[in-house]
Amino acid sequence: MNEQQEQQAAWEHLEHLATQAERKAEEAFRSVERIAERNQWKVIDAFQRHKVSDFHFNGSTGYGYNDRGREVLDLVYADVLGAEAALVRPHFVSGTHTIGCALFGNLRPGDELLYITGRPYDTLHKVIGKPGDGTGSLQDFGIVYKEVPLLGGSRLDWEQIEQAITPATKMIGIQRSRGYDWRASFTVAEIGEMVLRVRAIQPDILIFVDNCYGEFTELIEPTQVGVDLMAGSLIKNPGGGLAETGGYIAGTAKTVEAAAYRLTAPGIGTEVGAMLGTLRLMYQGLFMSPHLVGQAVKGSILAAALFEELGFESKPRWDEPRTDLIQAVKFGQAEHLIAFVQGIQQAAAVDSHVVPEPWDMPGYENEVIMAAGTFIQGGSLELSADAPIREPYIAYMQGGLTYAHAKYGILKALNRLVHDKLIVIKPYIT
Ligand SMILES: *Cc1c(COP(=O)(O)O)cnc(C)c1O
């Protein structure tokens, strides 16, 4: 065989492995599809209840007073998320900004924020900051921050949590998704149990959930199990690959209003904010989201099934229940990790010719490598992979607007690993 024939044979072999993995995962795929279906109907029902019409997509300029499209979008989101109120805006620049508004809006100097799911996502470390750091971080403003590490990296440490909750504890923080940590993500049912236990200790505590990457992976959301306040990014799940920027906050009317006062100004809150030309894509993206989340989750399941077959550890495992988009694969070596991320990039429709390299990204403590050949810059409902360059060299992959793209990415990444002789696949005997 010449080199080209060899490469062709290797690719066909990988495709064959993928077909086997798909057969194995058939039932898991069906259950993802059923969830997508229910969530799709839920979203349509909410659009219908609020009589969404063409004119809601028009948008506003200037102050944006009486922007009916903005008001109804908030109502539709609240309805879909089972919350009293929601605040959905293109004015949130990122997930971190959205979460920051939720926290700053609802915490005051002297209050204490206690994260019970361990260290939060990397970009929040600077939002929390340090006392006297001069950046206007939470702790710089005199808000006290505490966290209880997860036991064995994945279970809540209730003994420590019970000790840490005091009359000064104003808010409990919960991160649903694993973020850049090798831990389990927390299902909505598990979050519901946390709510009950925390309220048994102190009934009037505010409970906040960082819901990034979780939306529509399950049938219900954290606001439907007693959470007061949650936030997420529109360039992740609920933007449906179409929303060009923005974030959402949902929860009780009181906490959402407090967050709105922080986003705009006290006394102004939700009543201003020109939506410009963003509304149609935010509505249409929400409409698309349940389906696209299903496509992405199926991609994650395929990745887990394939990499497990090849001897790598994955989290979650292919047949474990899903509560977010993220698929973590442990590579153990930087070289493998980098080849994987570069392979994902090679499957992109946009920017497939660029080669991602590790770099110092603002807000992150280690160098990070990211594959992101996306239509929306940094959009991670689109197929993307990121990894901090630190031991034990774990890649976090997520997204895929279509299952076929996710599958292509996984195959290209595997092909890269084979081509670079980083993994050996048993020869395919016909
Ligand atoms: C993505 C993410 C964030 C931050 O969102 P950015 O848009 O990157 O600022 C926060 N928490 C979790 C769990 C995330 O996945």
The ligand as an SDF file (V2000), in Angstrom:
LIG
                    3D

 15 15  0  0  0  0  0  0  0  0999 V2000
  -18.5250   28.7910   30.3230 C   0  0  0  0  0  0  0  0  0  0  0  0
  -18.7380   28.7680   31.7690 C   0  0  0  0  0  0  0  0  0  0  0  0
  -18.6890   29.9290   32.5470 C   0  0  0  0  0  0  0  0  0  0  0  0
  -18.2780   31.2720   32.0060 C   0  0  0  0  0  0  0  0  0  0  0  0
  -18.7940   31.6150   30.7930 O   0  0  0  0  0  0  0  0  0  0  0  0
  -17.9200   32.5190   29.7670 P   0  0  0  0  0  0  0  0  0  0  0  0
  -18.9150   32.8080   28.7160 O   0  0  0  0  0  0  0  0  0  0  0  0
  -16.7810   31.6830   29.3230 O   0  0  0  0  0  0  0  0  0  0  0  0
  -17.5050   33.7270   30.4940 O   0  0  0  0  0  0  0  0  0  0  0  0
  -18.9490   29.8110   33.8860 C   0  0  0  0  0  0  0  0  0  0  0  0
  -19.2430   28.6420   34.4500 N   0  0  0  0  0  0  0  0  0  0  0  0
  -19.2880   27.4940   33.7420 C   0  0  0  0  0  0  0  0  0  0  0  0
  -19.6010   26.2010   34.4350 C   0  0  0  0  0  0  0  0  0  0  0  0
  -19.0330   27.5270   32.3800 C   0  0  0  0  0  0  0  0  0  0  0  0
  -19.0820   26.3990   31.6900 O   0  0  0  0  0  0  0  0  0  0  0  0
  1  2  1  0
  2  3  1  0
  2 14  2  0
  3  4  1  0
  3 10  2  0
  4  5  1  0
  5  6  1  0
  6  7  2  0
  6  8  1  0
  6  9  1  0
 10 11  1  0
 11 12  2  0
 12 13  1  0
 12 14  1  0
 14 15  1  0
M  END
$$$$
